[in-house]
């Protein structure tokens, strides 16, 4: 058993430089590879998270601008419709006024034409009455002989 322990002691003693080199390798790996890698990964994570946060902020800002734009668009449409309605009312009022003026002018012309017709009727009656007396006299002259006429008796 002593021999086994001696051999085991020799093996452990022979493996000490390997263990020291292994520990040095782990420490060197930590300093040379692991720390820079952790720093790069942390920086990348920060940039990614920052980019995600920045994108979220941009999305929120875009949504706010979109809502503002939609509100302005809604107000502009309402304003345009209001102006359109007002213009249509104004046109309707102007049309009604023009129609009223046309009706008035037409009524005046109709009344003037009626008055002219009435005046023409009165003149025609006077002419007919004047002519009827003359015609009756001519008929009487033509029908009755000159001695039997009522004028001759007077």
C-alpha positions in Angstrom: 0.0 0.0 0.0 2.9 2.3 0.6 3.9 1.7 -2.9 0.5 2.7 -4.2 0.6 5.8 -2.0 4.1 6.6 -3.3 2.9 6.2 -6.8 -0.2 8.3 -6.1 2.0 11.0 -4.5 4.3 10.9 -7.6 1.3 11.3 -9.9 -0.2 14.1 -7.8 3.2 15.8 -7.8 3.6 15.3 -11.5 0.1 16.8 -12.1 0.7 19.9 -10.0 2.3 21.8 -13.0 -0.6 20.7 -15.2 -3.1 22.0 -12.5 -1.2 25.3 -12.2 -1.2 25.7 -15.9 -4.9 24.8 -16.0 -5.8 27.4 -13.4 -3.6 30.0 -15.2 -5.3 29.1 -18.4 -8.7 29.7 -16.8 -7.6 33.0 -15.3 -6.1 34.1 -18.7 -9.3 33.0 -20.4 -11.3 35.1 -18.0 -9.1 38.2 -18.6 -8.5 37.8 -22.3 -11.7 36.3 -23.6 -14.5 36.2 -21.1 -14.4 39.9 -19.8 -14.2 41.5 -23.3 -16.9 39.1 -24.6 -19.1 40.0 -21.7 -18.5 43.7 -22.3 -19.3 43.3 -26.0 -22.4 41.3 -25.3 -23.6 43.9 -22.7 -22.9 46.7 -25.1 -24.8 44.8 -27.8 -27.7 44.1 -25.4 -27.7 47.8 -24.4 -27.7 48.9 -28.0 -30.5 46.4 -28.9 -32.6 47.4 -25.9 -31.9 51.1 -26.7 -32.9 50.5 -30.3 -36.1 48.7 -29.2 -36.8 51.6 -26.7 -36.1 54.1 -29.4 -38.4 52.2 -31.9 -41.1 52.2 -29.2 -40.7 55.9 -28.7 -40.8 56.5 -32.4 -44.0 54.4 -32.7 -45.6 56.3 -29.9 -44.6 59.6 -31.5 -45.9 58.5 -34.8 -49.2 57.4 -33.3 -49.5 60.8 -31.6 -48.7 62.6 -34.9 -51.2 60.3 -36.7 -53.9 61.2 -34.1 -53.1 64.9 -34.4 -53.2 64.6 -38.2 -56.6 62.8 -38.1 -58.0 65.4 -35.8 -56.8 68.2 -38.0 -58.2 66.4 -41.1 -61.5 65.9 -39.3 -61.7 69.6 -38.4 -60.7 70.6 -41.9 -63.4 68.4 -43.4 -66.0 69.9 -41.0 -64.9 73.4 -42.0 -65.1 72.6 -45.7 -68.6 71.0 -45.3 -69.7 74.1 -43.2 -68.4 76.4 -45.9 -70.0 74.3 -48.6 -73.4 74.4 -46.7 -73.1 78.1 -46.3 -72.3 78.6 -50.0 -75.3 76.4 -50.9 -77.6 78.4 -48.7 -76.3 81.6 -50.2 -76.8 80.3 -53.7 -80.3 79.2 -52.8 -81.1 82.6 -51.4 -79.7 84.3 -54.5 -81.7 82.0 -56.7 -84.9 82.6 -54.7 -84.3 86.4 -54.9 -83.7 86.2 -58.6 -86.9 84.1 -59.0 -88.8 86.6 -57.0 -87.5 89.5 -59.1 -88.3 87.6 -62.3 -91.8 86.9 -61.0 -92.3 90.5 -60.1 -91.1 91.7 -63.4 -93.3 89.1 -65.2 -96.3 90.2 -63.1 -95.7 93.8 -64.0 -95.4 92.9 -67.7 -98.6 90.9 -67.4 -100.4 93.7 -65.7 -99.1 96.2 -68.2 -100.2 93.9 -71.1 -103.7 93.5 -69.5 -104.0 97.3 -69.1 -102.9 97.7 -72.7 -105.4 95.1 -73.8 -108.2 96.7 -71.8 -107.3 100.1 -73.3 -107.3 98.5 -76.8 -110.7 97.0 -76.0 -112.1 100.4 -75.0 -110.6 102.0 -78.1 -112.0 99.2 -80.3 -115.5 99.6 -78.8 -115.4 103.3 -79.3 -114.3 102.8 -82.9 -117.0 100.1 -83.4 -119.6 102.3 -81.9 -118.5 105.2 -84.0 -118.4 103.0 -87.1 -121.7 101.4 -86.3 -123.5 104.7 -86.3 -121.8 105.6 -89.6 -122.5 102.1 -91.0 -126.1 102.2 -90.0 -126.5 105.6 -91.7 -124.9 104.2 -94.9 -127.1 101.1 -94.7 -130.1 103.3 -94.3 -129.1 105.4 -97.3 -128.5 102.4 -99.4 -131.7 100.6 -98.4 -134.2 103.5 -98.2 -134.8 105.9 -101.0 -133.7 109.5 -100.5 -137.1 110.9 -99.8 -138.2 108.4 -97.2 -135.3 108.7 -94.9 -135.8 109.8 -91.4 -133.2 112.5 -91.9 -135.1 114.0 -94.8 -138.2 114.3 -92.6 -136.4 116.5 -90.2 
